[in-house]
Amino acid sequence: MSRYTHVIFDFGGVITASPFEAFNRLEEERGLPRDFVRRVNATNPDDNAWAKFERAEIDAASFDTEFAAEARALGHELEGEAVLAVIAGAVRPAMVAALDTLKAQGFTIACITNNVPGGKGIKGAGMTRSEEAANEVASIMARFAHVIESSKAGVRKPDPAIYLMMCEALGVEPANCIYLDDLGINCKPASRLGMHAIKVTSGEQALADLSAALGMALP
């Protein structure tokens, strides 16, 4: 029997394809250096436009302006609206099937996602930009026992508080949880708290590592 009873998922880059792939396509289209968006977001990471937007401290219009200023300071022109327009990744069907398998096997599943507030052109935790995509995200979110969204909680990963907030909501110790995220910086605090952290590089790798940790086959 696995000692793990709860599996906690990030959303973008885990349940969906990585937004970084979309960023790279945008950069190529605009003639920008590869990974420029990541560079902007890695500069002053706790208080830049992205961090403030994910904590709902600014709205979409302010993000658009502030991100553009940060990009300009690094030598290139790129508006925040263009980044938001491409951020929602395609859903990985195998990951959704795994959610259903885990629930059927008696595991509690949950989600911690850094996201931005809903608003004009932005819908739901997946930052989707169409009604169809928003409905798809909503159907996935309904599977989780609990969801923490940074834009609603006012705290974002990698702040350890957000992981402890989830454990408290679920009534579980970190040592009984597995946590999956596509960013190593978000996996580290989960691991330090005692969770078994899995850094996701692809859907296939995530399911293989999760299967190994649980001692059971996942689709």
N, C-alpha and C positions, 0 to 999 in steps of 0.2 A: 504494500500500500504506500502510495506517495504521501509524504508529510505535507505536501501542498494542497490547500483546499480552495484557494482563490487565485485567479489569473487576471492580472490587470494590464490592459492594453493602452498604448498610445493610439491615436487615430491616424493622422496623416503620416504616411511613410510606413505604416504597419498594416492597418486595415485597407488603406489605399496605397497606391504607388507613391513613391517619394516626390514631394513637391520640388526637390532640387533638380529633378529631370526637366520639369517645366521651366524652372528658372534658367537652366542652361539653354533651352530652346529660345527663350526670350532674349537672353544675352547674345546668342548667335544672330537672331533677327535684327537686333539693334546695333550689332558691331561692337559689343562690349566684351571685356576680358571674361573668360570662363570663370564662373564662381564669383562674379562681382557682387551679386545680390547677397551671397553668404558673407562676403567681405564687409559689406555695409552693415549687415545684421550682427556681425561679430565685433564691430567697433562700438565701444561703450555698451556692452550687451545688456546691462541691467537697466539702463536709462535711455536707450535710443528710441526712435519712433516705434520700432517693432515691439520692443518690450512694453512700452506704454500702451500701445494699442491692444496687446494681448491681456493687459490688466484693465482694459476699458477706461484708461485715464484720458484718452483722446478719442475723437471720433474719426470716421473715415476721411473726411475732408482735411483734418489736421494731419492725419497720417500721410496723406498724399503730399502735402506741402513739406512736412518735416523729413520724410524719407528722401524727397527730391533734394532738399538742402544737404542732407548727409551724403547722398550720392555725388552731388556737385563738389562737396569738400574733398572727396576722394578722386576728383578729376573727370567725372562723367555725368551725363544728363540721363536721369531715369526717374520718372514720376512713380509715386507709390501706387497709384491706381492701376498702372500696368502690371505691377507685381501681384496685386490682389486678383486681377483678371485671370491669371493663369494658375493660381495656387491650388485649386482643388484637384487632387489626383483621381485616377480611375480606381474604382473599387476592385479589390482582389477577391474573386469569388471563393477561392480555396480558404481564405482567411475567414470569410463569413460562414462557410461550411464548418470550419473548425470551432467557431463560436457555438454553433448548434450542437456539435458533438460534445463539447465540454459541458454544456448545460445538461444534455441528456445523461451524461455520466456523473452528474451531481456536483460538478464544480461551480462555484460562484464566479461570474465574470463581471468585470467593471472596466471603466475607461477614465483615464486622465488625459485631457487634451489641452494644449496651449492653442487658443484660437482667438478670434477677434469678435467684437460685438456685431450682432446682426444689424442690418441697416439697408440702405439703398444698394441693391445689387449684391448683397451678401446675405446668405441664408444659412443659419444653423451651424453646428459644430464643425462641419467639414468646409466651411467657408464657400459653399456651393453658389453657383450663379445662374441656376435654372430651377424651375419648379420640379421638374422630373428628378434632377440630381438631389434636390433638397429632400424629396420624399424618400429617395433611396437611403440617404444618410439617416433620416428619421427612423426608418424601419430597422436599420442596424442598431442605432442607439437604444431602441426599445428592448433589445435583447439583454442589455446590461442591467445588473442589479442596482448599480449606482454610476453616475457620470459626474465628473468634476470638470468644468470648463473654466479656464483661467480668466476669461472675460467676465464671468459671473462671480467667481470666487475672489477676484482681486489679488490673486497670487499665481505665479507661473513656475513651471519647471525651469531650472533645477532646484528651486527653493525646497528644502526638505519638508517644509510645512505642508505642502500640497499632498505629499505621499502619506504623511501622518494623518492629514484630514481624511483621506480615503480609508485608511485603516480604522479610524475612529467610526466613520460612517458605516463600515461593514462589520465592525465588532471583531476584528481579526488582528493577530500579531503579524508584524512584517515578515517574520521567519516562515510563516505559512503561506506567503504570497510569491508568485512569479510575476515579474514585471517585464514587458516588452516595449522597446522604444528604438527608433532608428538613429537616435543621437546618443553617442557615448556620454556626453556631458549630462544627459538626463538619466542615464543608467547608473552613473556613479553614486549619486545620493541614495537611490533605491537600494543599491548593493550595500552601502555603508549602514543603512538602517536594518539590514538583515534579510532583504528580499533576494531571491534568485533572479538576477537581471540578465536579460537576453538582448543583445544589440542586434537589431534587424538590418540586414543588408539586402535581403530579398525575401519574397513570400515563401519560397521553397526552403531557404535556410532557416527562417523563423519557425516553420512548422517542424522541421527536422530537430532543431534544438529543443523546442517545446515538447515534442514527443519523447525525446531522450530524458528530459527532466521529469516528466510525469510517468515514464515507463509505460506508455500506451501509444498506439498508432493513431495519428490524426490524418485526415484526408489531404 
